[in-house]
């Protein structure tokens, strides 16, 4: 059985299909013999999941700086309790969202100074960085419509309920970050069918794994 540590993050706007694609990727890698940890942000362990509830509950009004600090607190706990131990055990970690999400949502979306976001990201991650980030790109309007068609939307996500202009800023933030770091961040355009998107994700993942051999 191959033992290759690799930290993969999946990023994207609302409705881009991160969870579905993360599960498909996990199942594929497990089937070919890798030991995989599939996790998410905010969340991934009990403390971080409690913070997730505060952050995403539509009943809460959260100030942008408070929001940023809560995301980073969740990330710190998650990184120390889940990500670092998994990588130290030579496992592949697949994480839905990580530091790039904070740059996109709180930096570009909320307008918080990107230098502040960068400093807090470094503190929260203890210097841990993804080896590969797959950014799932979808038009903000289309993605938001998909997210809002979910059956549980009426009781759902505070972020999903933000205005479309906010989500357009988030998408542009992701794309700007991808242009700055093309070696790490691979842009995959979301396809009409889930399987085609999965195939496009596999290409950079398998390439990154092959470099570990």
C-alpha positions, 0 to 999 in steps of 0.5 A: 500500500502506498504511503504518501503524505499529501495535503490537498485542498478543494476551494470554490464559491458556493454551489461549486460542488466541493463536498461532492467532489471531495468525497469522489476524490477520497473514494478514488484514492482509497480504492487505489490504496491510499490512506485518506483523511477527508475533512472540512473547514470551518470544522473537522473536529468537535471544537471547530465544529462548534465554531462552525455553528456560530459562523454559519448560523443565519440567526447570528450577526457577526462583525467581519473582524469577529468572523475572521478571528473565529475562522482562524481559531477554528483553523488553528484547532483543526490544523493541530488536532486533525491535519498535522497528525494525519500528515505526520502519519503519511496520509493524504489529507483532503480538506474542503476549504482552508486558508485560500477561502479566508483570503477570498471571503474575508479579504476580497469579500469583506474587504479586510486588509489582505496583509492582516488575513495573511498574518493570521493565516500563518499563525493559525496554520503553524506554517502548514500549507497545502501541497495542491489546491484545486479551485472549482470555478463557477459563475457566482450567480450560477453557483449561488442559484445552485446552492439556494436550490438545496432542500435545506436552504431555508435553515441553512448557511449565513454565507449562502444568504449573502448578496450576489455582489459579495459572491462575485467579489469572492470568486474574483478573489479566488481567481486572483489568488490562483493567478498569483500561485499557479504552481499550487492552485489548479483551476478546474471549471465546474462541468455540467456533469459531476463525473467530468469535473471529477476526471478533471480534478484527478489529473493534477492530483495524480500528477502531485502524487506521482512526484512523491514516488 
